[in-house]
């Protein structure tokens, strides 16, 4: 260290000026040397440069520097751990990259070159201060972990150049001094001797970065702080430890040599990449011991199979005592152990086997769906797995399908059953060959050396006193269609299986769909009870089946089917399928008609079509030509009138059977037949409108009667009305247009005025009803002429003449009953006609019948419009609206 003063200040300024430096990083390949150009003096935590770690070792998880003055970050940045002075022109150190999992380590050499500082020229008068070389003592220092002392243990001495000129006092700081662990190191103030006070564990503290200070008595720093790293040297004091105390692995018993079972792993807390952490694995013991089936890789810890004697049925679990030793497995290395449990899983390497080669069973004939034998097997594979469960197969002897074998899921036995009755008379015994295999396929090596296990089963059939046998169950006969009633033919035959004879068997008809057949009880022959019709059989052209019951003398029975093939006779003429055809002129020049014959094809097509005695008009316009065997083409002349034609057509089959049918052809002006149909519907709709108009006219007539009644009642209640004892009222016709005198008052006080109705040639006046001894009548004037008051006994009537009871009545008036009898039948007839379409059929969309709509209907009932009213049903006249009240006042004599 230099003395304090102007030279010291100048030297500090020069040092600060040299702190600015440029770092040159040269691209290089992985793990090659890296060169940095740096100043001669570097401050603490100053970046020196950056190295490319990924090019050297991408998987590195531990980064270390061999020089404690420099530290390396994870991105490759190199920083100073303290102030560094380069005494020489070059300085080098190594950046170590380690992969603890793969046990690999690589290094990058870093070379620091001194960058010379060129001082600017000074004036001659300026004094150049030259700095003397400082001599700290940054000698690398280390100590052994777990040292035995004696303590305090001397490590090294720190000296400063400034001690030559000044009295210097030394001190230190950092972890181990004023940081945890406290008071581990101390330095003698006067001498600079550095001591350690107690043992240190490297696994807890691997390096102590101390900083030494040199200062004078007055507190002046005689020199810059000196980084003083103390490295703790590793000692092999940690045993390697497995990552798990017990490892569990599984391996199939059919595994081949070299199959990996699993992998063990151990760790060591000692310094990595040293002999202290170089581990080797081995197997101390295998239980059971013989034979040795497993080995372990000494470096990776992978356990593999080294023997072919791995058999679960012999040993299903193995226990391995695993050993790991550091110092590369040398005898003086430390050892760790663990347990490895290996479970041998099952493979289908054992075929199922029958306990014996032959079995016997018996069954009574004609029985089925019964169990006759259980066959046990043995299989060494794991129970209740696909390798153990058995599949049984009947290899031979079951060609007729009488037997079935299945597996009992609980016991793994084969269950042999009879599913189809056996016949003692045909076979007294049946020999079956049974095979067995597993659900899971065999392993390949086992399948090459193993064949299916087989066993023979002899089934004895016991005789049974059985009833008649219907064999074959379906028997066939042929009968011609339309055969005479009573025609006899051979029928159904059953026999006794014991005697092979039909003697003593009785027959009965169980089911005859149409009752066409009867059967002879003794012989089984049949005869027709009705005429057979092949075309009536459903489905068509199929057999006619009847069911026959055969019984022996003990009442035992069997049933069979007698299938009757009814031979066809040409008893059906061909039938034309079309009834009505629409032909659009001129777009369609023809139309095709087709025919169908219910008989068999031999009595059917080809058909021959012809016009049957057509009229001269039909013969001139329409012609027939053949299209194919079942159809003909109906063509028309161009000058044909568009209307509906009735064309008689005769069709004849190949045997001469013929039939004639009149086809209605509508020759219409259209582009599609649907247009003609729409036109016909529109005509029907117009008729419906006329029908609705007729209903409205009838309602108008009824409302006119109601209106007259309203006028009469209102006029009668006025104070200036006529006396109530007058018993008649009349309506008279008046064409007088002058006001005043054309009013005529009837005897009951009603004012009668002329009503002139000239529509539809109808002129008349309709008046109100008259109460006369409980008889209510409605009178109506009819006729086409104009009537005046002069036709009624004079031109004027006075009040006095009216009181005499004489009433002017025209000879052409009718009573209510006469009017009702005249109008009702005619209205019903018109409504009936309008309620029909063009085919004189009932059509529900023309005139609809409306019924009483019930209580609460918002529209009410239309019953008030009827021409018949109750005698006292005029209470509604008391609640007329204003317009009706005004109208009633005009009818009242004032």
PyMOL commands that set and color helices and strands:
alter all, ss='L'
color gray80, all
select helices_A, chain A and resi 6-17+161-164+275-277+327-329+444-449+534-536+601-603+616-621+673-716+759-761+789-791+799-803+816-834+863-865+875-879+882-890
alter helices_A, ss='H'
color red, helices_A
select strands_A, chain A and resi 34-38+41-42+47-50+62-65+70-72+77-80+84-85+90-99+104-114+141-144+153-157+169-173+185-187+193-196+207-215+226-233+241-242+246-252+260-263+266-267+280-287+294-296+302-305+317-325+335-345+353-354+358-364+370-375+377-378+390-396+403-407+414-418+429-438+453-462+468-469+474-480+488-489+495-496+506-512+517-519+526-528+544-551+557-567+575-576+580-586+590-596+608-611+622-628+631-636+644-652+658-670+744-745+751-752+770-772+775-777
alter strands_A, ss='S'
color yellow, strands_A
deselect
rebuild
show_as cartoon
